[in-house]
Amino acid sequence: MKCSVAFSLFALASAEIAVATILTGTSVTTSLSSFNLTKGAACACGRLSRTYDGIISPNSANYTVQAADAYWDVRADLSPACIFLPSTADEVSKALEIFQSCDAHFAVRGGGHMNYPGSNNIDGGVLLALEKFKDIKVKKGSVEVGPGLVWYDIYKALEPYGRAAIGGRLKTIGVPGLSLIGGFHYFNNKYGYAMDNVVGYDIVLGNGTQITVNKKSHPDLFWALKGGANNYGIVTKFTLKTYDIPKVSTTIQVFNESGIPDFLAAVCNAAKLDEKDPIAAGMVATVQYNATTKVATASLLGVQEGISQPPSQFANFSAIPSITQINNVTTMRQWASSLDTPKQMFRVMFSHKTMKPDHDALVSIYKAWKEAVDQIADVEGLYPTFVTNVASAGAARVALTNGVGNVWGLEAEPYILWQFSTGWALAQDDLRIEAWSRQLAERLHAINVEKGIASPFIYMGDAGEWQDPFAGFPAENVARMRTIKSSYDPLGVFSRLNWGGFKLSL
Ligand SMILES: Cc1cc2nc3c(=O)[nH]c(=O)nc-3n(C[C@H](O)[C@H](O)[C@H](O)COP(=O)(O)OP(=O)(O)OC[C@H]3O[C@@H](n4cnc5c(N)ncnc54)[C@H](O)[C@@H]3O)c2cc1C
């Protein structure tokens, strides 16, 4: 797609005041949409372009690549007034000083996988894309990684050392977003969530100050960054723990519709598994339904540390008659290499809720979802998936015993996070799909509440934009997060100017 630009932003940017005055209210049309250029954006884009080379404007050749192609969800494609790709923490710091002094609205993008508009992109504001932060330093027991990396990069760098980190399960999920919101990996049951494995953050605060945060230095912020998302600053380096896991045992299994109730029973059993000396093991467990052919299938991607073959922790799945079962012993890098999540495939709506592992209730949810999908079978490009994630007691126990904790405050109990991930093709169906997905999730959750098996916990990585994850954290944790925010972001840069994503309310 070629940009059609009604107005060239930088042609007139001879001086900051002039830019602000001349461009206020100017309508800019990009390949993606139109926006009115605000005084703040004109000021910030003008100052950035006078300070740094390579600021991308709506008429730059690579504008669409940055404003659209870098996003997973087509709905996240927006029209920033300009795009800055910093390559050092000093440049991020300078940018934040500029945003603050210009009162400019901005968005931050890591791997671009958060799936809703505004969480990582912005219409008419400044987009800060972190893709140049690609440094990786493997150390003894840890690895330092930049926020421009995806998880495959980390697994690849660690492979020669026989080490593994706790990150994303698929290849191209971004390191920063996942680490800041929690992080479901295969090995949570033994090592905790990705956030529990971050031992240090280099972060730039809203006023441009750069600090290093760890258990000893700024321990309050260290805790708040474990699940606190994009509420505190921009992380320019994560230091992650690594583990001695040279090989993994994997299984890919596909089941036809008659096996789905047993498949969901195996998911419940996997959630409840809580051994004294656990073997690290976990999965991606999904049900796909084709509303045209009326055929449902379930699939399991299971990974376990070590070389036990077939992987012992998936015996409950392996006992179900399957269409496909492929077991293998490989490395984390090799496994992740084939699990790409291509960007720009569709528009996507997530809705998710949490429950105790209850087989009958989970099967009822699956059946209700399938019936509900039939009601929207006419939607163009419909791609409905029912996803389950398990939050085991062992995973919560890591934060309960490591002397740090995290903002989730989950007790050592098993839970199942159930999610509708719905893809479709046309913008005209956006509101319909949101209403459908939201109403269905809320109705089924209400039944679980009535049965006493619902949890208020909401994971940001599985949630729709209509959901409030903070409402599911313990109230005292949210109060503490607010106190910490008021001391590290007193001017509210990460709520007032960077307002997209899951934000602690003011
Ligand atoms: C196909 C797919 C598969 C997924 N698989 C998993 C999985 O296996 N496990 C799991 O836990 N989750 C998973 N998720 C959810 C995923 O973790 C979140 O979407 C996460 O936010 C992605 O991180 P990102 O860097 O790619 O996202 P981005 O969209 O770039 O960022 C997410 C949020 O973090 C902010 N942010 C980004 N970088 C920084 C930074 N350096 N400092 C401060 N804020 C920043 C952004 O502004 C945005 O609000 C998956 C999502 C998708 C779409």
The ligand as an ORCA input file, in Angstrom:
! r2SCAN-3c Opt
* xyz 0 1
  C      -0.628    -15.276     18.646
  C      -0.373    -14.946     20.075
  C       0.232    -15.881     20.894
  C       0.468    -15.590     22.235
  N       1.096    -16.513     23.021
  C       1.333    -16.232     24.320
  C       2.021    -17.132     25.173
  O       2.451    -18.205     24.775
  N       2.184    -16.789     26.462
  C       1.740    -15.604     26.963
  O       1.913    -15.348     28.151
  N       1.129    -14.715     26.179
  C       0.918    -14.990     24.884
  N       0.295    -14.070     24.092
  C      -0.059    -12.757     24.660
  C       1.186    -11.858     24.602
  O       2.038    -12.181     25.670
  C       0.820    -10.373     24.705
  O       0.078     -9.992     23.593
  C       2.058     -9.508     24.846
  O       1.664     -8.215     25.154
  C       2.891     -9.505     23.582
  O       4.071     -8.792     23.761
  P       4.656     -7.917     22.559
  O       5.932     -7.314     22.990
  O       4.633     -8.728     21.324
  O       3.487     -6.867     22.461
  P       3.303     -5.320     22.163
  O       1.960     -5.254     21.562
  O       4.416     -4.720     21.428
  O       3.300     -4.738     23.630
  C       2.310     -5.084     24.557
  C       2.134     -3.923     25.556
  O       3.355     -3.689     26.248
  C       3.819     -2.346     26.015
  N       5.272     -2.422     25.860
  C       5.941     -3.045     24.862
  N       7.268     -2.919     25.075
  C       7.424     -2.212     26.218
  C       8.555     -1.785     26.950
  N       9.794     -2.074     26.560
  N       8.367     -1.066     28.086
  C       7.096     -0.789     28.509
  N       5.993     -1.169     27.853
  C       6.149     -1.880     26.706
  C       3.119     -1.885     24.765
  O       2.990     -0.481     24.763
  C       1.780     -2.613     24.858
  O       0.871     -1.909     25.668
  C       0.078    -14.333     22.757
  C      -0.535    -13.393     21.931
  C      -0.759    -13.692     20.609
  C      -1.419    -12.669     19.757
*
